[in-house]
Amino acid sequence: MSFLSFVSSLVQKFTKQNCLLCHQSSDEVICNYCFDDMASNLHLTKEQVELDVEYDYFYLSSYSIEMKFLLQKLKFSKDLLIVPIFEKLFDKWWGSFANKHLVDVDAIAVVPSHRLRYLYRGFNQAEVIAQSIADKISITTTFEHYKRSKYTKPQSKSSKAQRAEQISGVFELTKPITAKHLIVFDDVLTTGSTLKEFIATIKEGSKIEKISVVTLVRVG
């Protein structure tokens, strides 16, 4: 059990609450009914994503109303009690599907936040989730090997071409990564511009035999 799951269990034990999704009485952040509904819609297919080259691509869920709500609550309301929900979904997804395709994974990287955004928010939501993944499947994190050296404005309303232009040159590899099979993780995949730039940056000067891309959700 991760530290956040432990804290979440304590909060649930000593407080009365309603499910965040259906608002019915629940002993957990979301009730078993809502969790089972989300778990029944996990994406259990390996796909390909074209970035600088083609990579194996896996995602847990489509960008459903429920996933969008939970991600926004984590990202903008800074509600870390959401993380154990994603941990449980990952456990289901990994056990029923992904472990067969990612059996040789030995390291994980995550698209970093700029230090100003990190200071404002207090955490990088993708890094928090990636750390729980690393703990679950006993792989190495590489968070200290790279950084986001340039600040960019939020890109949610930018076109694909604008995103590619804005993100160019924003990442920096500070220490080479050595990995047999590296997961590059982000919470959401939209156009792929950010992931493309990040992967191109960390590959240069590193010794990575294989890269697979994993995101929590895919938009579109």
CORTA-V542294 format. One record per residue. N is the residue number from 0. SS is DSSP state (helix for helix, strand for strand, loop for the rest). PSI is psi in degrees with one decimal (* if undefined). Layout:
N;SS;PSI  N;SS;PSI
This chain:
0;loop;129.5  1;loop;165.5  2;helix;-41.6  3;helix;-36.7  4;helix;-38.3  5;helix;-46.3  6;helix;-42.9  7;helix;-41.6  8;helix;-36.1  9;helix;-44.3  10;helix;-43.8  11;helix;-32.8  12;helix;-37.1  13;helix;3.8  14;loop;150.7  15;loop;138.3  16;strand;167.9  17;strand;154.7  18;loop;133.7  19;loop;-24.4  20;loop;-49.5  21;loop;-9.9  22;loop;13.8  23;loop;159.2  24;strand;136.3  25;strand;145.6  26;loop;-9.6  27;loop;175.5  28;loop;-43.7  29;loop;149.4  30;loop;165.9  31;helix;-35.8  32;helix;-47.9  33;helix;-38.8  34;helix;-45.8  35;helix;-35.2  36;helix;-42.8  37;helix;-41.9  38;helix;-29.2  39;loop;-12.2  40;loop;20.2  41;loop;146.6  42;loop;115.5  43;loop;46.0  44;loop;134.7  45;loop;132.8  46;strand;-178.1  47;strand;142.7  48;strand;131.8  49;strand;111.5  50;loop;-112.9  51;loop;-34.6  52;loop;-175.4  53;strand;133.0  54;strand;152.5  55;strand;135.8  56;strand;133.8  57;strand;139.2  58;strand;151.1  59;strand;-36.0  60;strand;157.1  61;strand;169.8  62;loop;67.1  63;loop;167.3  64;helix;-41.0  65;helix;-45.9  66;helix;-39.9  67;helix;-44.6  68;helix;-46.7  69;helix;-40.8  70;helix;-41.5  71;helix;-35.0  72;helix;-38.1  73;helix;-47.2  74;helix;-44.8  75;helix;-28.6  76;loop;-3.9  77;loop;36.9  78;loop;92.6  79;helix;-11.4  80;helix;-8.1  81;helix;-29.7  82;helix;-44.8  83;helix;-26.2  84;helix;-46.4  85;helix;-34.1  86;helix;-44.7  87;helix;-40.6  88;helix;-40.5  89;helix;-41.7  90;helix;-45.1  91;helix;-47.5  92;helix;-43.8  93;helix;-46.1  94;helix;-31.7  95;helix;-12.2  96;loop;-61.3  97;helix;-31.3  98;helix;-23.4  99;helix;-26.9  100;loop;-20.6  101;loop;33.0  102;loop;-29.6  103;loop;10.7  104;loop;134.6  105;loop;-1.7  106;strand;158.9  107;strand;138.9  108;strand;156.1  109;strand;141.4  110;loop;118.8  111;loop;155.5  112;loop;153.7  113;strand;150.0  114;helix;-31.6  115;helix;-42.1  116;helix;-35.2  117;helix;-42.9  118;helix;-38.7  119;helix;-45.5  120;helix;-30.1  121;loop;-11.1  122;loop;163.1  123;loop;112.8  124;helix;-36.3  125;helix;-36.9  126;helix;-38.4  127;helix;-45.2  128;helix;-41.3  129;helix;-36.6  130;helix;-39.8  131;helix;-34.7  132;helix;-45.8  133;helix;-41.6  134;helix;-39.6  135;helix;-44.6  136;helix;10.6  137;loop;58.0  138;loop;167.0  139;strand;138.9  140;strand;151.3  141;loop;24.2  142;helix;-27.1  143;helix;3.4  144;helix;-4.7  145;strand;167.8  146;strand;163.7  147;strand;105.2  148;loop;-14.1  149;loop;138.8  150;loop;135.9  151;loop;149.4  152;loop;156.2  153;loop;138.8  154;loop;14.1  155;loop;-27.5  156;loop;8.4  157;loop;151.0  158;loop;170.5  159;helix;-42.2  160;helix;-40.9  161;helix;-40.9  162;helix;-45.3  163;helix;-40.2  164;helix;-42.8  165;helix;-32.2  166;helix;-9.0  167;loop;124.2  168;loop;15.8  169;loop;-17.1  170;strand;155.6  171;strand;129.4  172;strand;120.6  173;loop;-17.5  174;loop;127.7  175;loop;144.0  176;loop;133.1  177;strand;120.1  178;strand;143.7  179;strand;-46.8  180;strand;109.5  181;strand;128.8  182;strand;126.5  183;strand;116.2  184;strand;141.2  185;strand;161.5  186;strand;-38.6  187;strand;138.4  188;strand;122.6  189;loop;-91.1  190;loop;-23.1  191;loop;-0.6  192;helix;-43.2  193;helix;-46.3  194;helix;-40.9  195;helix;-46.9  196;helix;-41.0  197;helix;-46.6  198;helix;-42.6  199;helix;-36.5  200;helix;-47.4  201;helix;-22.6  202;helix;-32.6  203;loop;110.9  204;loop;-3.2  205;loop;168.1  206;strand;85.9  207;strand;117.5  208;strand;-38.5  209;strand;144.9  210;strand;133.1  211;strand;144.9  212;strand;130.6  213;strand;130.1  214;strand;157.5  215;strand;-45.7  216;strand;161.6  217;strand;132.4  218;loop;131.3  219;loop;*
